[in-house]
Amino acid sequence: MPFIDALKALAAQLIVLHHLAFYGPMSDHAHALAPDLISWLSQDARYAVQVFLVLGGFLAVHSLAPEGRLRTTAPLGLLWKRYCKLVGPYLVALLLALLSAAIGRMLMEHDSLPGRPSLSQVLAHVFLLQSILGHDGLSAGVWYIAIDFQLFALLLGLLWLAGRAAATSAGEAAMMAAGLVATLAVASLYHFNRDAEWDSWGVYFFGSYALGVASYWATGCQPRRAAGWLLAVAAVVAVALLLDYRPRIAVALVVALALALARCSGVLERWPKSRLIGYLGRTSYSLFLVHFPVCLLVNALFSRFAQDDPWLNLAGLIVAWLASMAAAALFHRFVEAALQGSRRPHTAPTAVRESS
């Protein structure tokens, strides 16, 4: 699916640039040279995470229940495999983050540096409970891996419930699954996502995730019916935005509609034909995991030796960006693929090609 690889590649690059702009000190000193760009990256580029949320729902349901009925009869085993797939590379990346933070504390003082971790903080990260238990993240973006796991578990649980309730009829199971997913999605869009107190829980993000699910299911039928279902989905989201406009939800809707159009037109499997973009998409999970430790080290080095020179710090931002991609390539080859027992890559946590 080269179109999905392209979306992942673009979103992952934006996340890296967002963190470079958001976490100083290099961006603080370089801000005067490109204030509008750095401000946009610092604030608005974070909406790229919605791409991964929507892709996560799209690809998860493609693997779990493409026709609406859960394929597996062992959901707990599938959930455990999902945890292992996500957490193996993630734990290695956490070790790199701890090491980078320790070196960074020796070279500079800045509020972007994580503090010395406690044992309870580390254990909370291992079990993807850091946000729920109120611990600060040991690396930028690790909250998202926990949310991805929660979202996958929520979807899997809803599909299992639907299958249990309509065990003898595939059609009834599919209809019930669609109803359960739609109900939780509406609750997320109209209630949970409007209250930041819920942002440590998957239900806060389930509206965006479910848009990916709806995009896949809606485009599995005849074009005219697909258009009707997509129009209904867009109407539900539009009303939610009229009640409380949230740019992140608007971005999620655009991504979901783009996926639906790409699938219906055949673009999903045909465009773009670029080996570089495909590679960047396939290594996006590794980039997501290792970029912050790399950026932290480069920030610390430039803070010590470049001090407050804006041009040197702008060069440092570019160095950190390129070094992150190089580190991701190495991490993907020697850690991610090795831990998964295969050279075939699985990219961002919300965009794995198969969930088993």
Disulfide bonds with the S-S distance in Angstrom:
none
